[in-house]
Amino acid sequence: MTQIYNFSAPNRATNLSINSDFLEKSKALKINLAATLEQALAAKLAANFADNWAKSNQQPIKGYSNFVDAQGCFGDEFREFCDAI
């Protein structure tokens, strides 16, 4: 699986401004701001990666879908689950 970012890259200090109410409430709840930001950025990067992958593989996906529509899926004759899918 492709790594979206280097998990072992060192941390680097940065300066950013956020809403003061966010900051106060986060501190009161002892929320780790750096970890929360990293999780949010990782989710955004993953979503962007998935979107780009889907766009770049649009033709092969369509080709496979057309093949399945015409030929059926491998092993269809052995399938025992619902055909309502």
Secondary structure, 3 states (H helix, E strand, C coil): CCCCCCCCCCCCCCCCCCCHHHHHHHHHCCCCHHHHHHHHHHHHHHHHHHHHHHHHCHHHHHHHHHHHHHHCCCCHHHCCCCCCC
